Amino acid sequence: MEPILTVQQMRELDEFVINRDDSAQSLMGKAGEALAEELLPFKSIAIVCGSGNNGGDGYAAAHALQEKEQLDNKGITIFFTKEPKSPESIFFFEELHSQCIKLEKFSNEENVKNVFAKSDCIIDCLLGTGFSGVPRCDIKDAIEVINETKQAHPEITVISMDINSGVNGDTGEGVIGVNSDITLSIGYKKRGMITSEFSKWSKRVVNKNIGYELSKDNFKPFDSPDDILWVE
């Protein structure tokens, strides 16, 4: 049986793990390593990062490739809408020192669109599972550029990190959201990912556990395993 969590439950589990035996930076590093594994087949990669921890996962993925010396024959351009805010995101952002990795401010201009169009893979790290509402301003622009590029170049693989930006993690619904080939869920799948609405945004959901141990016999921090939705 597989646990399917609400956004709030995943947040509580993250906090529990961090307080028990990990750190926010270590957890982000593990999420980055999970994403880095997905990037190994690609040569030209565009990562689009927001200012929150979802963007931090993008920086952590590039850092993991850098640390493991897996950047040979790769070119990675990281576009950021705003500079990172959390200490762990800032850490990975500042640790990126490689000629194979470029950091650039996102703008809705032709030179940025050209980089997207020449990529083998575009990584959506704009908004995480905590987002609700309608994306606006530079986030909205970035989502639209990703979708327009995919539509014009269907051979490009689009991967959304943890959730498709703009999509509600509990309901699978959204007004403006990234259309991806793969959603790389971290920890456990969220409720919205098993809804029919979510199939509009993602062709396939791949979950990476990164060390969580939730089961019906080991259900902390929740009061009971019945608090969790379990599916086969």
C-alpha positions in Angstrom: 0.0 0.0 0.0 1.3 3.4 -1.0 0.5 6.5 1.2 -0.9 9.5 -0.7 -0.6 12.7 1.3 -2.2 16.1 1.4 0.1 19.1 1.0 -0.2 19.9 4.7 0.7 16.3 5.6 3.8 16.3 3.4 4.8 19.6 5.1 4.3 18.1 8.6 6.3 15.0 7.6 9.2 17.1 6.2 9.3 19.1 9.5 9.2 15.9 11.5 12.1 14.4 9.6 14.1 17.7 9.8 13.6 17.9 13.6 14.4 14.3 14.2 17.5 13.5 12.3 18.1 15.7 9.2 18.4 19.3 8.2 16.5 21.4 5.7 19.7 21.7 3.6 20.3 17.9 3.7 16.7 17.2 2.7 16.9 19.7 -0.2 20.2 18.1 -1.2 18.5 14.7 -1.4 15.7 16.1 -3.5 18.3 17.7 -5.8 20.1 14.4 -6.2 16.8 12.7 -7.2 16.3 15.3 -9.9 19.9 15.1 -11.0 19.4 11.4 -11.7 16.7 12.3 -14.1 18.9 14.7 -15.9 21.8 12.3 -16.7 20.5 11.4 -20.2 20.3 15.0 -21.3 23.0 17.3 -22.7 21.4 20.7 -22.9 19.2 21.6 -19.9 17.3 24.7 -19.0 16.2 24.9 -15.3 13.7 27.6 -14.4 13.6 28.5 -10.7 11.3 30.5 -8.5 12.5 32.1 -5.3 11.1 29.4 -3.0 12.4 26.0 -2.1 11.1 24.5 -5.3 13.7 26.7 -7.0 16.2 25.5 -4.4 15.7 22.0 -5.6 16.7 23.1 -9.0 19.9 24.6 -7.7 20.6 21.5 -5.6 20.2 19.3 -8.7 22.8 21.3 -10.6 25.0 21.2 -7.5 24.7 17.4 -7.3 25.8 17.0 -10.9 28.7 19.4 -10.2 29.8 17.6 -7.0 29.6 14.2 -8.7 31.5 15.4 -11.8 28.7 14.5 -14.1 28.7 17.7 -16.1 30.9 16.4 -19.0 29.3 17.2 -22.3 26.4 19.0 -20.6 25.3 22.6 -20.7 23.0 23.8 -18.0 21.4 27.2 -18.0 19.5 28.2 -14.8 17.0 31.0 -15.1 15.7 32.5 -11.8 12.7 34.8 -11.5 14.1 36.2 -8.2 17.1 35.2 -6.2 16.4 32.5 -3.6 15.1 33.3 -0.1 15.6 30.4 2.3 19.1 29.7 3.8 19.2 26.2 2.1 18.3 27.6 -1.3 20.8 30.3 -1.0 23.5 27.8 -0.1 23.0 25.7 -3.2 22.7 28.8 -5.4 26.0 30.2 -4.1 27.7 26.8 -4.4 27.3 26.7 -8.2 30.7 27.4 -9.7 31.2 25.6 -13.1 31.7 26.8 -16.6 29.0 24.2 -17.6 26.4 26.0 -15.4 25.1 29.5 -16.3 22.9 31.5 -13.9 20.7 34.1 -15.6 17.7 36.3 -14.7 14.6 35.1 -16.4 13.0 37.5 -18.9 10.4 37.2 -21.5 12.8 38.0 -24.3 13.9 36.2 -27.5 17.4 35.3 -26.2 15.8 33.4 -23.3 13.3 31.7 -25.5 16.1 30.6 -27.9 17.9 28.9 -25.0 14.6 27.0 -24.1 14.1 26.0 -27.8 17.7 24.6 -28.1 17.4 22.5 -24.9 16.9 18.8 -24.7 15.1 19.2 -21.4 13.4 22.0 -19.5 13.0 21.7 -15.7 10.1 23.5 -14.0 11.2 24.5 -10.5 9.0 27.6 -10.2 6.3 26.9 -7.7 6.0 24.1 -5.1 3.1 22.2 -3.6 2.3 25.1 -1.2 1.1 27.3 -4.0 -2.5 28.0 -4.5 -4.2 30.6 -6.7 -3.2 31.9 -10.1 0.4 32.6 -11.1 1.2 36.2 -12.0 3.9 38.4 -13.3 7.3 36.7 -14.1 6.1 33.3 -12.8 3.2 33.4 -15.3 5.5 34.5 -18.1 7.9 31.6 -17.3 5.1 29.1 -17.3 3.8 30.4 -20.6 7.3 30.3 -22.2 7.8 26.7 -21.1 4.4 25.6 -22.5 4.9 27.6 -25.8 8.3 26.0 -26.2 7.0 22.5 -25.6 4.1 23.1 -28.1 6.6 24.3 -30.8 9.2 21.6 -30.0 7.4 18.4 -28.7 10.7 16.5 -28.7 11.9 18.5 -25.7 11.3 16.7 -22.4 9.6 18.9 -19.7 10.0 17.8 -16.1 8.2 19.5 -13.2 9.8 19.2 -9.8 7.5 17.9 -7.1 4.4 19.5 -8.7 3.5 21.2 -11.9 3.9 24.9 -11.2 0.5 26.6 -10.9 -1.3 23.4 -10.1 -3.0 22.7 -6.7 -1.3 19.8 -5.0 -4.5 18.7 -3.2 -7.0 19.0 -6.0 -4.9 18.7 -9.2 -6.6 21.8 -10.5 -5.1 24.9 -12.0 -5.9 27.9 -14.2 -2.3 28.5 -15.5 0.1 25.6 -15.1 3.1 23.9 -16.6 2.3 21.0 -19.0 5.0 18.4 -18.4 6.0 15.0 -19.6 7.1 13.9 -16.1 6.2 15.2 -12.6 9.0 14.2 -10.2 7.1 13.9 -6.9 9.4 14.0 -3.8 8.6 12.0 -0.7 5.1 10.7 -1.5 2.6 11.6 -4.1 0.1 14.3 -3.2 -3.6 13.9 -3.3 -4.1 16.0 -6.4 -1.7 13.8 -8.5 -4.2 10.9 -8.4 -7.1 13.0 -9.7 -8.4 13.0 -13.2 -7.8 16.8 -13.3 -4.0 16.2 -12.9 -3.8 14.2 -16.1 -4.3 17.5 -17.9 -1.0 18.8 -16.6 1.3 15.7 -16.6 1.7 12.6 -18.7 3.4 10.7 -16.0 4.1 10.9 -12.2 7.4 9.5 -10.9 7.8 9.4 -7.1 11.2 9.5 -5.4 11.0 8.6 -1.7 14.5 10.1 -0.7 14.5 8.2 2.6 11.0 8.6 4.2 9.7 5.5 6.0 5.9 6.0 6.3 3.9 2.8 6.7 0.8 1.6 8.6 3.2 0.4 11.4 5.3 3.5 11.3 3.0 6.5 10.8 4.6 9.3 12.8 4.1 12.3 12.9 0.4 11.4 12.3 -1.9 10.2 15.1 -3.1 7.2 13.2 -2.5 5.4 9.9 -6.2 6.1 9.2 -5.3 9.8 8.9 -3.6 8.9 5.6 -5.0 7.8 2.3 -3.5 4.5 1.3 -3.7 3.1 -2.3 -2.5 -0.1 -3.9 
